Amino acid sequence: MNSKNLIGGLLAGAAIGVAIGMLLAPRSGKETKAKLVKGSNRLADSLKGSLEDSIDSLKGQFNDMVDGVVKKGKETANGVREGGKV
């Protein structure tokens, strides 16, 4: 299992648990709403960071793959120029 998926699942589970706990806590509606908004904002920031990390990782993998294809293409072109050594 991908560690980022595991972390995302744990964060989502924790957020759901916190939301349920706040909804069942003996507080006024206004206090509960304020806590939910604050918790939601924290979760959104955390998920945004995870998403940005995932995108950066995918960009790196894509760039590595493109570099490999370019390198292989150059090697093939050089082999053809040198007399058909492919």
All heavy atoms as an XYZ file, in Angstrom:
612
protein
N       0.848     -1.188      0.000
C       0.000      0.000      0.000
C       0.884      1.238      0.000
O       1.889      1.292      0.678
C      -0.910     -0.038      1.229
C      -1.777      1.197      1.354
S      -2.829      1.170      2.780
C      -4.375      0.796      2.017
N       0.495      2.224     -0.751
C       1.227      3.471     -0.863
C       1.142      4.228      0.461
O       0.062      4.374      1.045
C       0.631      4.297     -2.000
C       1.438      5.531     -2.310
O       2.289      5.946     -1.534
N       1.159      6.117     -3.446
N       2.266      4.710      0.961
C       2.281      5.393      2.260
C       1.446      6.669      2.239
O       0.833      7.029      3.241
C       3.708      5.700      2.683
O       4.320      6.581      1.771
N       1.385      7.350      1.084
C       0.580      8.571      1.007
C      -0.910      8.240      1.106
O      -1.671      8.986      1.712
C       0.893      9.343     -0.263
C       2.284      9.912     -0.230
C       2.576     10.801     -1.379
C       4.016     11.237     -1.262
N       4.336     12.440     -1.895
N      -1.320      7.111      0.511
C      -2.716      6.699      0.637
C      -3.050      6.357      2.082
O      -4.128      6.669      2.570
C      -3.005      5.489     -0.254
C      -3.017      5.827     -1.719
O      -3.166      6.980     -2.094
N      -2.836      4.832     -2.556
N      -2.111      5.703      2.759
C      -2.310      5.342      4.157
C      -2.437      6.595      5.013
O      -3.352      6.701      5.837
C      -1.148      4.479      4.648
C      -1.191      4.076      6.118
C      -2.396      3.193      6.385
C       0.080      3.358      6.506
N      -1.555      7.555      4.794
C      -1.602      8.801      5.564
C      -2.900      9.545      5.294
O      -3.541     10.048      6.216
C      -0.374      9.686      5.242
C       0.885      9.017      5.783
C      -0.536     11.082      5.809
C       2.174      9.661      5.341
N      -3.303      9.599      4.019
C      -4.562     10.258      3.667
C      -5.746      9.586      4.343
O      -6.654     10.252      4.850
N      -5.750      8.253      4.369
C      -6.826      7.515      5.030
C      -6.856      7.765      6.525
O      -7.923      7.917      7.121
N      -5.674      7.801      7.127
C      -5.605      8.077      8.564
C      -6.093      9.488      8.885
O      -6.828      9.691      9.864
C      -4.181      7.886      9.078
C      -3.668      6.455      9.124
C      -2.186      6.421      9.497
C      -4.473      5.624     10.103
N      -5.707     10.454      8.062
C      -6.170     11.828      8.276
C      -7.688     11.928      8.133
O      -8.349     12.590      8.940
C      -5.496     12.785      7.294
C      -4.037     13.117      7.548
C      -3.469     13.930      6.396
C      -3.892     13.879      8.848
N      -8.222     11.278      7.112
C      -9.671     11.314      6.901
C     -10.395     10.656      8.074
O     -11.398     11.169      8.574
C     -10.031     10.622      5.589
N      -9.880      9.519      8.528
C     -10.490      8.836      9.671
C     -10.438      9.675     10.941
O     -11.405      9.740     11.700
N      -9.300     10.312     11.150
C      -9.164     11.171     12.333
C     -10.135     12.344     12.255
O     -10.764     12.711     13.256
C      -7.736     11.677     12.453
N     -10.261     12.931     11.072
C     -11.172     14.069     10.910
C     -12.614     13.656     11.170
O     -13.372     14.381     11.827
C     -11.041     14.652      9.507
N     -12.999     12.500     10.681
C     -14.366     12.015     10.912
C     -14.589     11.774     12.399
O     -15.631     12.144     12.950
C     -14.627     10.744     10.088
C     -14.673     11.098      8.593
C     -15.921     10.062     10.523
C     -14.668      9.899      7.670
N     -13.598     11.172     13.048
C     -13.711     10.920     14.489
C     -13.840     12.210     15.286
O     -14.663     12.307     16.207
N     -13.053     13.199     14.930
C     -13.107     14.492     15.628
C     -14.464     15.150     15.393
O     -15.077     15.685     16.325
C     -11.955     15.411     15.160
C     -12.156     16.836     15.627
C     -10.622     14.873     15.656
N     -14.951     15.109     14.156
C     -16.245     15.728     13.846
C     -17.363     15.062     14.625
O     -18.223     15.743     15.202
C     -16.514     15.643     12.341
N     -17.363     13.738     14.691
C     -18.403     13.028     15.452
C     -18.299     13.377     16.937
O     -19.313     13.619     17.603
C     -18.297     11.508     15.223
C     -18.726     11.177     13.789
C     -19.145     10.738     16.231
C     -18.484      9.742     13.383
N     -17.066     13.415     17.442
C     -16.867     13.764     18.847
C     -17.379     15.157     19.177
O     -18.011     15.378     20.211
N     -17.155     16.097     18.273
C     -17.619     17.464     18.515
C     -19.139     17.554     18.427
O     -19.764     18.310     19.164
C     -16.967     18.425     17.525
C     -15.528     18.724     17.870
S     -14.865     20.096     16.945
C     -14.522     19.323     15.390
N     -19.710     16.797     17.502
C     -21.169     16.837     17.377
C     -21.864     16.243     18.595
O     -22.965     16.659     18.955
C     -21.612     16.099     16.105
C     -21.272     16.807     14.796
C     -21.587     15.896     13.625
C     -22.035     18.116     14.667
N     -21.218     15.286     19.231
C     -21.818     14.645     20.399
C     -21.431     15.318     21.710
O     -21.972     14.982     22.765
C     -21.422     13.165     20.430
C     -21.916     12.334     19.240
C     -21.378     10.906     19.339
C     -23.430     12.328     19.154
N     -20.509     16.252     21.665
C     -20.062     16.941     22.875
C     -21.147     17.909     23.362
O     -21.896     18.468     22.571
C     -18.779     17.714     22.592
N     -21.209     18.097     24.683
C     -22.226     18.999     25.239
C     -21.825     20.471     25.102
O     -21.447     21.128     26.064
C     -22.318     18.570     26.705
C     -20.951     18.042     27.009
C     -20.466     17.422     25.731
N     -21.870     21.009     23.914
C     -21.565     22.413     23.662
C     -22.746     23.046     22.940
O     -23.590     22.367     22.376
C     -20.337     22.554     22.762
C     -19.057     22.023     23.338
C     -17.912     22.495     22.467
N     -16.611     21.914     22.607
C     -15.922     21.710     23.713
N     -16.432     21.989     24.848
N     -14.713     21.211     23.684
N     -22.732     24.368     22.915
C     -23.785     25.060     22.176
C     -23.541     24.883     20.674
O     -22.443     24.544     20.241
C     -23.783     26.554     22.522
O     -22.654     27.179     21.945
N     -24.565     25.126     19.895
C     -24.452     25.002     18.446
C     -23.412     25.944     17.875
O     -22.666     25.596     16.963
N     -23.342     27.148     18.424
C     -22.386     28.145     17.943
C     -20.951     27.680     18.196
O     -20.085     27.784     17.319
C     -22.653     29.469     18.673
C     -22.180     30.679     17.963
C     -22.551     31.924     18.749
C     -23.369     32.842     17.864
N     -23.676     34.112     18.517
N     -20.699     27.157     19.392
C     -19.350     26.666     19.731
C     -18.984     25.458     18.866
O     -17.862     25.358     18.382
C     -19.275     26.285     21.209
C     -19.339     27.453     22.156
C     -19.414     27.000     23.605
O     -19.544     25.785     23.865
O     -19.352     27.874     24.480
N     -19.938     24.560     18.686
C     -19.688     23.361     17.866
C     -19.397     23.758     16.426
O     -18.470     23.233     15.806
C     -20.897     22.408     17.928
O     -21.125     22.038     19.298
C     -20.655     21.165     17.109
N     -20.176     24.698     15.900
C     -19.965     25.151     14.526
C     -18.579     25.768     14.376
O     -17.854     25.492     13.406
C     -21.031     26.161     14.127
C     -20.888     26.647     12.702
C     -21.975     27.644     12.339
C     -21.751     28.183     10.942
N     -22.723     29.190     10.570
N     -18.170     26.589     15.329
C     -16.856     27.232     15.274
C     -15.743     26.184     15.307
O     -14.766     26.272     14.550
C     -16.690     28.211     16.430
N     -15.887     25.161     16.153
C     -14.881     24.103     16.231
C     -14.841     23.295     14.937
O     -13.771     22.912     14.467
C     -15.140     23.182     17.419
C     -14.703     23.763     18.730
C     -14.751     22.706     19.807
C     -13.939     23.169     20.969
N     -12.715     22.426     21.129
N     -16.008     23.016     14.360
C     -16.049     22.273     13.098
C     -15.384     23.057     11.973
O     -14.637     22.496     11.169
C     -17.493     21.936     12.712
C     -18.138     20.779     13.462
C     -19.617     20.690     13.124
C     -17.442     19.481     13.142
N     -15.636     24.350     11.917
C     -15.022     25.185     10.886
C     -13.508     25.197     11.058
O     -12.756     25.025     10.093
C     -15.600     26.614     10.909
C     -14.780     27.561     10.052
C     -17.052     26.598     10.458
N     -13.059     25.373     12.290
C     -11.626     25.403     12.559
C     -10.984     24.058     12.204
O      -9.936     24.003     11.549
C     -11.375     25.734     14.029
C      -9.934     25.921     14.387
C      -9.778     26.321     15.840
C      -8.330     26.500     16.223
N      -8.176     26.869     17.628
N     -11.618     22.968     12.595
C     -11.104     21.632     12.277
C     -11.114     21.363     10.778
O     -10.179     20.767     10.240
N     -12.159     21.811     10.106
C     -12.247     21.628      8.653
C     -11.142     22.397      7.945
O     -10.553     21.897      6.980
C     -13.602     22.096      8.138
O     -14.636     21.318      8.683
N     -10.864     23.585      8.403
C      -9.789     24.386      7.797
C      -8.435     23.717      7.987
O      -7.616     23.675      7.068
C      -9.769     25.800      8.374
C     -10.936     26.632      7.889
O     -11.519     26.358      6.850
N     -11.289     27.641      8.659
N      -8.204     23.160      9.182
C      -6.949     22.454      9.439
C      -6.825     21.223      8.550
O      -5.773     20.950      7.983
C      -6.861     22.037     10.912
C      -6.028     22.996     11.720
C      -5.764     22.466     13.091
N      -6.870     22.951     13.915
C      -7.367     22.343     14.959
N      -6.875     21.200     15.363
N      -8.358     22.857     15.634
N      -7.924     20.484      8.413
C      -7.921     19.292      7.568
C      -7.676     19.675      6.106
O      -6.897     19.028      5.411
C      -9.236     18.533      7.705
C      -9.381     17.296      6.824
C      -8.320     16.262      7.161
C     -10.767     16.698      6.969
N      -8.325     20.730      5.652
C      -8.144     21.185      4.265
C      -6.690     21.572      4.014
O      -6.120     21.222      2.976
C      -9.072     22.362      3.972
N      -6.075     22.262      4.960
C      -4.663     22.646      4.815
C      -3.764     21.406      4.758
O      -2.842     21.331      3.955
C      -4.222     23.550      5.966
C      -4.844     24.933      5.904
O      -5.336     25.317      4.814
O      -4.847     25.622      6.935
N      -4.068     20.430      5.609
C      -3.278     19.200      5.636
C      -3.424     18.423      4.331
O      -2.441     17.946      3.761
C      -3.727     18.338      6.814
O      -3.038     17.120      6.809
N      -4.663     18.318      3.846
C      -4.908     17.601      2.592
C      -4.271     18.333      1.416
O      -3.744     17.701      0.496
C      -6.403     17.415      2.360
C      -7.102     16.442      3.307
C      -8.601     16.431      3.052
C      -6.531     15.051      3.180
N      -4.291     19.658      1.457
C      -3.658     20.447      0.397
C      -2.162     20.161      0.359
O      -1.581     19.971     -0.706
C      -3.912     21.938      0.632
C      -3.314     22.829     -0.430
C      -3.582     24.295     -0.147
C      -2.879     25.194     -1.139
N      -2.993     26.604     -0.786
N      -1.542     20.105      1.530
C      -0.114     19.783      1.596
C       0.176     18.392      1.060
O       1.131     18.187      0.309
N      -0.662     17.415      1.426
C      -0.482     16.051      0.925
C      -0.658     15.997     -0.582
O       0.087     15.311     -1.277
C      -1.478     15.095      1.593
O      -1.206     14.973      2.960
N      -1.638     16.719     -1.087
C      -1.891     16.740     -2.524
C      -0.714     17.384     -3.262
O      -0.274     16.879     -4.296
C      -3.187     17.492     -2.828
C      -3.610     17.565     -4.287
C      -3.833     16.169     -4.848
C      -4.876     18.389     -4.425
N      -0.191     18.466     -2.724
C       0.959     19.118     -3.349
C       2.168     18.190     -3.363
O       2.901     18.116     -4.353
C       1.280     20.429     -2.635
C       0.267     21.526     -2.900
C       0.460     22.765     -2.039
O       1.295     22.733     -1.104
O      -0.228     23.765     -2.302
N       2.373     17.445     -2.267
C       3.479     16.481     -2.219
C       3.294     15.390     -3.275
O       4.240     14.989     -3.940
C       3.584     15.842     -0.835
C       4.066     16.816      0.228
O       4.597     17.887     -0.136
O       3.901     16.504      1.427
N       2.060     14.907     -3.414
C       1.776     13.870     -4.400
C       2.011     14.386     -5.815
O       2.577     13.679     -6.656
C       0.329     13.378     -4.275
O       0.132     12.748     -3.039
N       1.590     15.594     -6.081
C       1.787     16.189     -7.409
C       3.275     16.350     -7.692
O       3.741     16.027     -8.791
C       1.040     17.530     -7.527
C      -0.466     17.277     -7.583
C       1.505     18.314     -8.747
C      -1.316     18.528     -7.480
N       4.041     16.819     -6.707
C       5.490     16.960     -6.884
C       6.139     15.610     -7.170
O       7.025     15.504     -8.024
C       6.128     17.600     -5.654
C       5.796     19.072     -5.504
O       5.361     19.696     -6.507
O       5.967     19.609     -4.390
N       5.694     14.578     -6.475
C       6.232     13.238     -6.694
C       5.924     12.748     -8.104
O       6.794     12.203     -8.789
C       5.647     12.274     -5.660
O       6.078     10.956     -5.913
N       4.685     12.969     -8.548
C       4.304     12.558     -9.902
C       5.084     13.331    -10.959
O       5.497     12.769    -11.977
C       2.803     12.745    -10.115
C       1.900     11.735     -9.425
C       0.439     12.155     -9.565
C       2.109     10.350     -9.984
N       5.291     14.620    -10.720
C       6.087     15.424    -11.661
C       7.504     14.865    -11.762
O       8.068     14.766    -12.856
C       6.151     16.884    -11.205
C       4.914     17.680    -11.492
C       5.091     19.118    -10.999
C       3.858     19.951    -11.183
N       4.031     21.316    -10.650
N       8.087     14.517    -10.621
C       9.431     13.955    -10.614
C       9.495     12.643    -11.384
O      10.409     12.418    -12.182
N       8.513     11.768    -11.159
C       8.472     10.489    -11.869
C       8.307     10.721    -13.362
O       8.962     10.057    -14.183
C       7.337      9.624    -11.339
C       7.554      9.118     -9.936
C       6.351      8.380     -9.396
O       5.392      8.114    -10.100
N       6.396      8.029     -8.117
N       7.446     11.639    -13.746
C       7.219     11.935    -15.158
C       8.494     12.478    -15.798
O       8.892     12.044    -16.884
C       6.073     12.946    -15.302
C       5.809     13.350    -16.728
C       5.104     12.508    -17.574
C       6.261     14.558    -17.217
C       4.865     12.866    -18.890
C       6.032     14.927    -18.534
C       5.322     14.080    -19.371
N       9.150     13.416    -15.127
C      10.384     13.997    -15.661
C      11.475     12.940    -15.809
O      12.219     12.941    -16.792
C      10.860     15.162    -14.799
C       9.978     16.382    -14.944
O       9.313     16.569    -15.955
N       9.958     17.215    -13.914
N      11.577     12.036    -14.827
C      12.560     10.961    -14.919
C      12.272     10.063    -16.125
O      13.185      9.647    -16.835
C      12.571     10.121    -13.641
C      13.146     10.863    -12.445
O      13.788     11.918    -12.651
O      12.949     10.388    -11.308
N      10.989      9.764    -16.337
C      10.607      8.923    -17.462
C      10.919      9.620    -18.786
O      11.454      9.007    -19.711
C       9.109      8.584    -17.368
C       8.682      7.445    -18.255
S       7.031      6.818    -17.886
C       6.039      8.274    -18.046
N      10.599     10.894    -18.887
C      10.887     11.657    -20.111
C      12.393     11.703    -20.353
O      12.858     11.500    -21.486
C      10.295     13.084    -20.032
C      10.821     13.962    -21.151
C       8.773     13.023    -20.070
N      13.181     11.932    -19.302
C      14.640     11.958    -19.450
C      15.161     10.620    -19.962
O      16.061     10.576    -20.811
C      15.314     12.304    -18.115
C      15.091     13.747    -17.695
O      14.691     14.570    -18.551
O      15.315     14.054    -16.501
N      14.589      9.524    -19.471
C      14.995      8.193    -19.928
C      14.673      7.976    -21.395
O      15.483      7.416    -22.141
N      13.501      8.430    -21.821
C      13.109      8.291    -23.227
C      14.014      9.132    -24.113
O      14.468      8.676    -25.173
C      11.614      8.670    -23.417
C      11.261      8.779    -24.894
C      10.715      7.666    -22.719
N      14.307     10.347    -23.683
C      15.194     11.224    -24.465
C      16.580     10.601    -24.570
O      17.182     10.569    -25.655
C      15.258     12.641    -23.838
C      16.371     13.466    -24.451
C      13.920     13.343    -23.984
N      17.092     10.083    -23.471
C      18.421      9.458    -23.469
C      18.446      8.270    -24.427
O      19.379      8.119    -25.219
C      18.782      9.010    -22.057
C      20.150      8.384    -21.950
C      20.459      7.970    -20.521
C      21.814      7.295    -20.461
N      22.106      6.811    -19.116
N      17.423      7.432    -24.353
C      17.351      6.259    -25.239
C      17.252      6.703    -26.695
O      17.885      6.109    -27.574
C      16.141      5.390    -24.854
C      16.046      4.113    -25.627
C      17.180      3.174    -25.276
C      16.980      1.857    -25.996
N      18.136      1.004    -25.921
N      16.499      7.745    -26.975
C      16.380      8.261    -28.333
C      17.709      8.771    -28.854
O      18.081      8.519    -30.004
N      18.451      9.486    -28.011
C      19.766      9.991    -28.414
C      20.733      8.844    -28.673
O      21.507      8.870    -29.630
C      20.326     10.928    -27.345
C      19.654     12.283    -27.316
C      20.254     13.161    -26.243
C      19.564     14.520    -26.214
N      20.141     15.382    -25.169
N      20.692      7.820    -27.818
C      21.565      6.661    -28.010
C      21.236      5.959    -29.326
O      22.139      5.562    -30.077
C      21.419      5.679    -26.845
C      22.004      6.173    -25.546
C      21.662      5.277    -24.368
O      20.897      4.284    -24.530
O      22.152      5.558    -23.258
N      19.978      5.810    -29.633
C      19.553      5.172    -30.878
C      19.987      6.007    -32.076
O      20.515      5.471    -33.057
C      18.022      4.972    -30.887
O      17.664      4.171    -29.753
C      17.566      4.285    -32.157
N      19.788      7.315    -32.005
C      20.180      8.199    -33.110
C      21.703      8.153    -33.313
O      22.165      8.092    -34.464
C      19.730      9.624    -32.823
N      22.464      8.144    -32.243
C      23.926      8.069    -32.355
C      24.350      6.725    -32.947
O      25.278      6.673    -33.747
C      24.595      8.284    -30.997
C      24.511      9.710    -30.523
O      24.382     10.633    -31.323
N      24.590      9.900    -29.215
N      23.667      5.664    -32.575
C      23.973      4.342    -33.138
C      23.704      4.278    -34.622
O      24.476      3.685    -35.376
N      22.628      4.903    -35.044
C      22.299      4.927    -36.474
C      23.333      5.739    -37.236
O      23.801      5.339    -38.308
C      20.870      5.497    -36.695
C      20.603      5.770    -38.163
C      19.827      4.544    -36.134
N      23.775      6.856    -36.680
C      24.784      7.700    -37.321
C      26.125      6.986    -37.446
O      26.884      7.219    -38.376
C      24.991      8.989    -36.509
C      23.973     10.036    -36.832
C      24.379     11.366    -36.196
N      23.160     11.951    -35.665
C      22.990     12.404    -34.433
N      23.972     12.380    -33.578
N      21.847     12.903    -34.057
N      26.428      6.122    -36.481
C      27.727      5.439    -36.462
C      27.735      4.179    -37.320
O      28.618      3.355    -37.208
C      28.115      5.109    -35.031
C      28.402      6.333    -34.184
C      28.655      6.003    -32.725
O      28.673      4.813    -32.354
O      28.821      6.956    -31.944
N      26.747      3.982    -38.105
C      26.782      2.847    -39.021
C      25.816      1.729    -38.680
O      26.108      0.583    -38.926
N      24.706      2.070    -38.102
C      23.676      1.060    -37.865
C      23.844      0.249    -36.589
O      23.264     -0.805    -36.442
N      24.616      0.713    -35.655
C      24.775      0.000    -34.369
C      23.633      0.404    -33.430
O      23.746      1.342    -32.668
C      26.099      0.369    -33.712
C      27.305     -0.019    -34.500
C      28.534      0.446    -33.746
C      29.778      0.260    -34.570
N      30.948      0.814    -33.896
N      22.552     -0.293    -33.496
C      21.403      0.048    -32.658
C      21.278     -0.924    -31.533
O      21.471     -2.056    -31.599
C      20.094      0.114    -33.469
C      18.929      0.437    -32.590
C      20.219      1.105    -34.595
